[in-house]
Amino acid sequence: MEDTNVNQLLQEGRCQLITEKSEEQEVYPCAQYQLITEKKSLCHEDQPRVRYQLITEKKSLDQEDQIRRCTFGKKNPMKVNKTILMVGETGTGKSTLINAMVNYVLGVKLEDKVWFQIVEQEERQQTTKSQTTGVTVCEVFGSEGGRVPYSLTIIDTPGFGDTKGKENDKVIADKLLQLFSSENGIFLIDAVCLVVKATMNRLSDRQLYIFDAVLSLFGKDIEKNIMVLLTYFDGTPPYNVLEAITAAKVPCAKNKDNQPVHFVINNCQCEHFNEEYQTRSDYDHLQEKTWNQGIKALERFFTYLNDIETKNLRMTEGGLKAHKQLEATVINLRERVQLMEGKQKEIKDTQQILEKKKKDMKENKDFTYKGEETYKDTETVDTSWIWFLYNSGATICTVCEENCHYPGCWLVRDLSWCSVMKNNYCTVCTNKCHYTNHVKGNKRYVVKTRMVTKTYEQLKKKYEQYVGEKGKVLSRLQEELEEITQKKTSLVEEAYQCVIKLEEIALKTISLATAQHLDFLIEKMKEMGETEKVKKLEKMKEMGDTEKVKKR
C-alpha cells in the first residue's frame, strides 16, 4: 500500500493550521480547519514546512484529566497495533520525537512541506499543570500497510524532571500504574523507550530517579523490550552516553556488542536553520540531509519494533498487580510488627511491676500502677492541595482494623478492582477479608501509645477468663508474651519472603520497593538470630549502596 496521501488529510479537514491569523490571511473553507492563535507565527515564509495540529478524538480516562487519550483515525481490531511508552526528562525532545514518529507513520515526505503534530511542543506543555503532569495516550490508526504494517499507540509522559520536583515525578509514575491497571487502560506493551540526549556524558541523578520510578513498575521479563532513543544527534558517535547508561546499570535490551539497544535520531526535521551564512542551495541540502537522517533512523526503529515480542503487563511474571500486592503486604506486615512490639513492651513492663508487688498479690490486695498502653487509632492523611489533586486515600479493612493499601488505587470506586484484591478478597489484611469489609477514604490506622492507670483487680479479671484460676496472672502474662513473640517472628518471616519475591521479579537489581524495607528486616532478623538471612539482606543492601555510588 502507498504512503498516506498528505493532501487527502488536508482536504478532509483532519488537521488544523498552526499559525497566527492576520487580516491578509485566507481562512480555509473547510469548517474543520481552525486557526490557532499563537503569540508568534509558526508559518513564516522561511519556515521549512507548514505545521498542522492533527484533529483527534479526545477522552479523559480519569476525573482529574491526568490521563488522556487522543485518537487519530478509526481503529480496526483486525489490524496489529504496537504500543510504546516514552520516558524522559523534560528538555530531551520527547514531544518532538513523538511528532516525528507520527509523521513517519502517516507517510509525510520531504517534498510535502508540511509537518503534523499530535502533541504540542514541550514549551507549550509547561503552561498548565494538567499538561505538565498528565499522561497522554496517542493513537494513530488507519495507516497500517504504509511505511509500517501496524497502527501505533504512543504513551507520552510529559513533565518528568520539571521544577515541581520528585513529588510530581511520582504522580506521573502512579498515573502510569493506573493506566496499566485500569479496565479501560493499556495492558499490552511492545517497547519502553528511554529518551536521552545523545550529547550527554553522564546521566543525572534526576534522570536515574525517573528511570527507576518508571522501570520499577515492570518485571524482569520486560527488559528485552526496553531500548534507548538518543535525540539531538549531531553525527558524533554517542559512546559517552552509552557508557553512562551501561555504568548506571539501567536495564534494557543489549545488542551484539553488548551495548544498550539504541537508535540515534536527529529529530530536527521541522526546525528552521539560520540562512545568514548559507546559500539557498546549501540550505536546501542541509534540510534534505536532516530529513533523510531522521527517516532512516525511524525506519530502523520501526523495523526493530515490528519484530519485538509484545508483553501483556497483567500476565507477565513481574505483573504490576503482583508488585502492588507484595509491596502493600510488606508495609502492612511492618505495621503489625510495630503493634506486636508495643504489646511486648507493655507485657514486660507489667511483669516488672508485678514482680515488685508480689507481697500485695500474695495477700490478694488491690493496687494501682501506671503503664504504657499500645493501641490503634485513626488519623487523617494529608489533606493539602497536593493530596487533593493527586492522592488516592487509604484502603482499610474495618474488620482487621488494618491498612491494606496506602496510597490506595487511583479512582477505584469498586474496591473489588483494587490492586490488593484477588477474587474479591484482600491479599493483605490478617483475615484476608472480603472487599465489602473495606473502605477507601482519607483515614488510615496508626499505632499509638498512651500512659494509663490500671489496677491489679482489672488485670486479674482480664486473665482469669483465660486461666480459670486465681493467682496465675504472671504465668499468663508470660504465655501471652511468648504467643506475641511467636506471632511477631511469623510476621517478620512473611515480610522477608515478600521482599525476596519482590527481588526475584523486580526489573531493577535493587528496586525502590525493596530498598526501603532492608534496614527494618536486617534489624529484626538479627534479633531472631537468623544469621544466613541477615547475610543475604546485607548483601542486597550492599548492592544497592554500590549502585548509588556508581550513579553519582
C-alpha positions in Angstrom: 0.0 0.0 0.0 1.2 3.5 -0.8 2.0 6.1 1.9 -0.9 8.0 3.3 -1.9 10.9 0.9 -1.0 14.0 2.8 -3.2 16.2 0.5 -6.1 13.9 1.4 -5.6 14.6 5.1 -5.5 18.3 4.4 -8.6 18.2 2.2 -10.6 16.1 4.6 -10.0 18.7 7.4 -8.4 16.2 9.8 -5.9 18.7 11.0 -5.8 22.4 11.8 -3.3 25.0 10.7 -1.0 26.3 13.4 -0.4 30.0 12.6 -1.3 33.5 13.6 -4.4 34.8 11.9 -3.9 38.1 10.1 -6.3 40.3 8.0 -4.5 39.2 4.8 -4.8 35.5 5.6 -7.4 33.4 3.8 -9.5 31.3 6.1 -9.8 27.8 4.7 -13.4 27.0 3.5 -13.5 23.6 5.4 -15.1 24.2 8.8 -12.7 21.7 10.5 -9.7 23.9 9.6 -9.4 26.2 12.6 -6.7 28.8 13.0 -4.9 28.6 16.4 -3.9 31.9 17.8 -0.3 31.9 18.9 2.0 34.7 20.3 4.4 34.0 17.4 3.6 32.9 13.9 4.8 29.4 13.1 4.1 29.7 9.4 6.6 32.3 8.1 7.8 32.1 4.5 11.2 30.9 5.6 9.9 28.1 7.7 10.8 24.7 6.2 7.3 23.4 6.4 3.8 24.4 7.4 2.7 23.0 10.8 -0.7 21.4 11.4 -2.3 20.1 14.6 -4.0 16.7 13.9 -7.7 16.8 14.9 -8.1 13.9 17.3 -10.9 12.5 19.3 -10.1 13.2 23.0 -11.2 11.4 26.0 -10.2 11.7 29.7 -9.6 8.4 31.5 -9.7 9.8 35.0 -11.6 12.5 36.9 -8.6 14.9 37.2 -7.9 14.7 33.5 -4.4 13.5 34.3 -4.7 10.5 31.9 -5.9 11.4 28.5 -6.4 9.5 25.2 -6.3 11.3 21.9 -7.2 9.1 18.8 -6.5 9.9 15.2 -8.3 7.7 12.7 -10.5 4.7 13.3 -9.3 1.6 14.9 -9.5 -1.7 13.0 -9.5 -4.5 15.6 -8.3 -6.9 12.9 -5.1 -4.9 12.4 -1.9 -5.3 14.5 -1.2 -2.4 16.9 2.1 -1.6 18.6 2.3 0.3 21.9 5.4 2.2 23.1 6.0 4.1 26.3 8.2 7.2 26.1 10.1 8.2 29.2 12.5 11.0 29.5 13.5 14.2 31.3 12.0 17.5 30.3 14.1 19.0 27.5 15.2 15.8 25.8 13.0 16.5 22.8 10.5 13.8 23.6 7.4 15.5 22.2 9.2 16.5 19.0 10.3 12.9 18.7 6.7 11.6 19.1 5.6 14.0 16.4 8.4 12.8 14.1 7.2 9.2 14.7 3.6 10.2 13.8 4.8 12.0 10.6 6.8 8.9 9.6 3.8 6.6 10.1 1.5 9.0 8.2 3.9 8.9 5.3 4.9 12.6 5.2 7.7 13.2 2.6 10.3 16.0 2.3 8.6 17.5 -0.7 5.2 17.7 1.1 6.4 20.8 3.0 4.1 20.0 5.9 4.5 18.8 9.5 1.8 17.2 11.6 1.7 17.5 15.4 -0.3 15.1 17.7 1.3 16.5 20.9 2.2 20.1 21.5 5.7 21.3 21.8 7.3 21.0 25.2 7.5 24.7 25.9 3.7 24.9 25.4 3.1 21.9 27.7 4.6 23.8 30.6 1.7 26.3 30.5 -0.8 24.3 32.6 -0.5 22.0 35.5 -2.7 19.3 33.9 -0.5 19.2 30.8 2.7 19.1 32.8 1.6 16.2 35.0 -0.6 14.4 32.5 -0.1 11.1 30.8 -1.3 11.1 27.2 -2.1 8.0 25.1 -1.8 9.0 21.5 -3.3 6.6 19.0 -2.8 6.7 15.2 -5.0 4.4 13.2 -5.6 3.9 9.5 -2.0 4.0 8.2 -1.3 0.3 8.5 0.3 -1.1 5.4 2.1 2.1 4.5 5.5 2.7 6.0 4.7 0.4 8.9 2.5 -2.7 8.9 0.7 -1.8 12.1 -1.1 1.0 13.8 0.6 2.9 16.6 -0.1 3.8 20.2 2.4 6.1 22.0 2.2 6.8 25.7 3.6 10.2 26.4 4.8 11.2 29.9 5.4 14.9 29.8 6.7 16.8 32.8 9.3 14.4 34.2 12.1 16.4 35.8 10.4 19.8 35.7 10.5 22.4 38.5 7.8 20.7 40.6 10.3 18.1 41.8 10.2 14.4 42.6 6.7 14.5 44.1 5.4 15.4 40.6 7.5 12.6 39.1 5.9 10.2 41.5 2.5 11.3 40.4 3.3 10.5 36.8 4.6 7.1 37.7 1.4 6.4 39.7 -0.7 7.6 36.8 1.1 5.1 34.6 0.4 2.4 37.0 -3.3 3.4 37.0 -3.3 3.4 33.2 -1.7 -0.1 33.1 -4.0 -1.4 35.8 -7.4 0.0 34.9 -10.1 -1.9 32.9 -10.0 0.6 30.0 -6.3 1.3 30.2 -3.3 -0.2 28.4 -2.3 -3.8 29.2 -0.2 -4.7 26.1 3.2 -3.0 25.5 5.9 -3.5 22.9 8.6 -1.1 23.9 9.7 1.1 26.7 11.7 3.9 25.2 14.2 5.8 27.4 14.8 9.2 25.7 18.2 10.7 26.4 20.2 13.5 24.6 22.9 11.9 22.5 25.4 14.6 23.6 25.2 13.8 27.3 28.3 12.5 29.1 26.6 11.2 32.1 23.1 10.5 33.5 22.0 13.0 36.1 20.5 11.8 39.4 17.2 13.2 38.2 17.3 11.0 35.1 18.2 7.9 37.1 15.4 8.7 39.5 12.9 9.0 36.6 14.0 5.7 35.1 13.9 4.0 38.5 10.4 5.3 39.2 9.0 4.0 35.8 11.0 0.8 35.5 10.0 -0.3 39.0 6.6 -0.8 37.5 7.8 -3.7 35.4 9.2 -7.2 36.0 12.5 -8.7 34.6 10.7 -10.2 31.7 10.1 -6.7 30.1 13.9 -6.0 30.0 14.3 -7.0 26.3 11.5 -4.6 25.4 13.4 -1.6 26.9 15.6 0.5 24.5 17.2 3.9 24.3 16.4 6.7 21.9 19.1 9.3 21.6 17.9 12.7 20.4 19.7 15.7 19.1 22.2 13.5 17.3 24.9 15.7 15.8 26.8 13.0 14.0 29.3 12.3 16.8 29.3 8.7 17.9 27.3 8.5 21.2 30.0 6.5 23.1 29.9 8.6 26.2 26.1 8.4 26.8 26.0 4.7 26.1 28.9 4.1 28.6 27.0 6.2 31.1 23.8 4.1 30.7 25.8 0.9 31.0 27.7 2.1 34.1 24.4 3.1 35.7 23.1 -0.4 35.1 19.9 0.8 33.5 18.1 -2.4 32.5 17.5 -2.6 28.8 17.9 -4.9 25.8 21.5 -5.4 24.6 22.8 -5.6 21.0 25.5 -8.0 19.7 28.2 -5.7 21.0 26.6 -5.9 24.5 25.6 -2.2 24.2 22.1 -1.0 25.1 19.9 -1.3 22.1 19.7 2.3 20.9 18.6 4.4 18.0 20.2 7.8 17.3 17.7 10.2 15.9 18.2 13.7 14.5 14.8 15.0 15.5 15.1 18.4 13.8 13.2 17.7 10.6 10.9 20.6 11.2 13.4 23.1 12.5 14.4 26.3 10.8 18.1 26.7 10.1 19.9 30.0 10.0 20.4 31.1 6.4 22.6 34.0 7.2 25.8 32.3 6.1 24.3 29.8 3.7 23.4 29.8 0.0 19.9 28.7 -0.8 21.5 25.5 -2.3 23.4 24.8 0.9 20.2 25.4 2.9 18.2 23.0 0.9 20.9 20.4 1.1 21.0 20.7 4.9 17.2 20.4 5.1 17.3 17.3 2.9 20.2 15.8 4.8 18.5 16.3 8.1 15.2 14.9 6.8 16.8 11.8 5.4 18.8 11.1 8.6 15.5 11.2 10.6 13.7 9.0 8.1 16.5 6.4 8.1 16.7 6.3 11.9 12.9 5.9 12.3 12.9 3.2 9.7 15.4 1.2 11.7 13.4 1.8 14.9 10.1 0.7 13.4 11.6 -2.3 11.7 13.0 -3.4 15.1 9.6 -2.7 16.7 7.9 -4.9 14.2 9.9 -7.9 15.3 9.8 -7.4 19.1 7.6 -9.6 21.3 4.5 -7.9 22.7 4.2 -8.2 26.5 1.0 -8.5 28.5 1.5 -6.4 31.6 -1.2 -8.3 33.5 0.2 -11.7 32.7 4.0 -11.3 33.0 5.9 -12.8 35.8 6.5 -9.4 37.3 3.0 -8.3 36.7 2.0 -4.9 38.1 -0.6 -6.3 40.4 1.8 -8.8 41.9 4.2 -5.9 42.6 1.5 -3.9 44.3 0.2 -6.8 46.4 3.7 -7.7 47.6 4.6 -4.1 48.4 1.3 -3.5 50.3 1.7 -6.7 52.2 5.2 -5.8 53.4 4.1 -2.4 54.6 1.1 -3.9 56.3 3.3 -6.6 58.0 5.7 -3.9 59.2 2.8 -2.1 60.9 1.6 -5.3 62.5 5.1 -6.0 63.8 5.2 -2.5 65.3 1.9 -3.3 67.1 3.3 -6.6 68.3 6.4 -4.9 69.7 4.3 -2.4 71.5 2.4 -5.3 73.1 5.7 -7.0 74.0 6.9 -3.9 75.8 3.6 -3.5 77.6 3.7 -7.0 79.0 7.3 -6.8 80.0 6.7 -3.6 81.9 3.7 -5.1 83.6 5.8 -8.2 84.6 8.4 -5.9 86.2 5.7 -4.0 88.2 4.1 -7.3 89.4 7.4 -8.7 90.5 7.7 -5.7 92.8 4.2 -6.2 94.1 4.4 -9.9 94.9 3.6 -9.3 98.5 0.4 -7.5 97.7 -0.5 -10.1 95.2 0.0 -12.9 97.7 -2.3 -11.1 100.2 -4.7 -10.6 97.3 -4.6 -6.8 97.8 -5.7 -4.5 95.1 -3.2 -1.8 94.0 -2.9 0.7 91.2 0.0 1.3 88.8 0.8 3.3 85.7 1.8 1.7 82.4 2.2 2.4 78.7 -0.6 1.0 76.6 -0.4 0.3 72.8 -3.5 0.9 70.8 -4.8 1.6 67.3 -6.2 4.8 66.3 -7.2 6.5 63.0 -5.6 9.7 61.6 -6.5 11.8 58.6 -4.0 11.5 55.8 -2.5 14.7 54.2 -5.3 17.0 53.0 -3.1 19.6 51.4 -3.9 20.8 47.9 -1.3 18.4 46.6 -3.1 15.5 48.3 -6.4 16.7 47.0 -5.1 16.7 43.4 -3.0 13.6 43.4 -3.5 11.3 46.4 -6.0 8.4 46.3 -6.6 8.0 50.0 -6.2 4.8 52.0 -7.9 1.4 51.7 -8.5 0.0 55.1 -10.1 -3.2 56.5 -12.8 -2.4 59.1 -12.7 -5.9 60.5 -9.0 -6.3 61.0 -8.5 -2.6 61.6 -5.5 -2.5 59.3 -4.2 -0.5 56.4 -4.4 -2.7 53.3 -3.3 -0.2 50.6 -1.9 3.3 51.2 -1.9 5.3 49.0 -4.8 3.4 47.5 -5.6 2.7 43.9 -6.4 5.8 41.8 -10.1 6.5 41.4 -11.1 2.9 42.2 -14.7 3.2 43.5 -15.5 -0.6 43.4 -12.9 -1.9 45.8 -13.0 -5.4 44.1 -10.9 -3.7 41.5 -8.3 -2.6 44.0 -4.8 -4.0 43.2 -4.6 -5.7 46.6 -7.8 -7.7 45.9 -7.8 -11.2 44.4 -11.1 -13.0 43.6 -12.9 -10.4 45.7 -10.8 -11.0 48.8 -7.9 -8.9 50.2 -4.4 -10.4 49.9 -3.1 -8.1 52.6 -5.1 -7.9 55.8 -4.8 -10.6 58.6 -8.1 -12.3 57.9 -8.0 -11.8 54.1 -11.5 -10.3 54.3 -14.0 -9.7 51.6 -13.7 -6.5 49.7 -17.0 -5.3 51.1 -15.4 -5.1 54.5 -13.0 -2.5 53.2 -13.5 1.2 52.8 -11.4 3.8 51.0 -11.1 7.4 52.3 -8.8 9.9 53.9 -8.4 7.9 57.2 -5.8 5.3 58.0 -4.9 3.3 61.1 -1.8 4.2 63.1 -0.2 2.5 66.2 0.0 4.8 69.2 0.9 4.6 72.9 -0.5 6.3 75.9 0.0 6.2 79.7 -2.9 4.8 81.6 -3.6 4.0 85.3 -4.5 0.3 85.9 -5.5 -1.8 88.9 -4.5 -5.3 89.9 -8.1 -6.2 90.1 -8.6 -5.3 86.4 -5.6 -7.3 85.5 -6.9 -10.4 87.3 -10.3 -10.2 85.7 -8.6 -9.9 82.3 -6.5 -13.0 82.6 -8.7 -15.2 84.9 -11.1 -15.7 82.0 -8.3 -17.4 80.2 -6.6 -19.4 83.0 -9.7 -20.2 85.1 -7.8 -19.8 88.3 -6.7 -17.0 90.5 -3.0 -16.3 91.1 -2.0 -17.2 87.6 -1.6 -13.7 86.3 2.2 -13.8 86.0 2.2 -17.1 84.2 -0.5 -16.0 81.8 1.5 -12.8 81.1 4.5 -14.9 80.2 2.3 -17.2 77.9 0.9 -14.1 76.2 4.4 -12.7 75.7 5.5 -15.9 74.1 2.5 -16.0 71.8 3.1 -12.4 70.7 6.8 -13.1 70.2 6.0 -16.1 68.0 3.4 -14.1 66.0 5.9 -11.3 65.5 8.5 -13.9 64.3 6.0 -15.2 61.8 5.2 -11.7 60.6 8.9 -10.8 60.1 9.4 -14.1 58.2 6.4 -13.4 56.0 7.8 -9.9 55.3 11.2 -11.4 54.4 9.7 -13.8 51.9 7.7 -11.0 50.3 10.9 -8.9 49.8 12.7 -11.9 48.4 9.8 -12.5 46.0 9.9 -8.8 45.0 13.6 -9.0 44.3 13.1 -12.1 42.2 10.5 -10.4 39.9 11.9 -6.9 40.0 13.5 -5.4 36.9 16.0 -3.3 38.8 18.8 -5.1 40.7 17.7 -3.4 43.8 14.2 -2.0 43.4 13.0 1.1 45.2 10.2 -1.0 46.7 12.8 -3.4 48.2 15.4 -0.9 49.4 13.0 0.8 51.8 12.5 -2.4 53.8 16.1 -3.7 54.1 17.2 -1.9 57.2 14.0 -2.9 59.0 14.4 -6.6 58.1 18.1 -6.7 58.9 17.4 -5.4 62.4 14.6 -7.9 63.0 16.4 -10.9 61.6 19.4 -10.1 63.9 17.0 -10.1 66.8 15.8 -13.5 65.7 19.3 -14.9 65.2 18.8 -15.6 61.5 22.4 -15.3 60.5 22.1 -16.5 56.9 19.1 -14.3 56.2 20.9 -11.3 57.6 23.8 -12.0 55.3 21.5 -12.2 52.3 19.8 -9.0 53.2 23.1 -7.2 53.9 24.4 -8.3 50.5 21.3 -6.9 48.8 21.7 -3.6 50.7 25.4 -3.5 49.8 24.5 -4.0 46.1 22.0 -1.1 46.3 24.6 1.2 48.0 27.2 0.3 45.4 24.7 1.2 42.6 24.1 4.6 44.3 27.8 5.4 44.5 28.3 4.4 40.8 25.4 6.6 39.8 26.9 9.6 41.5 
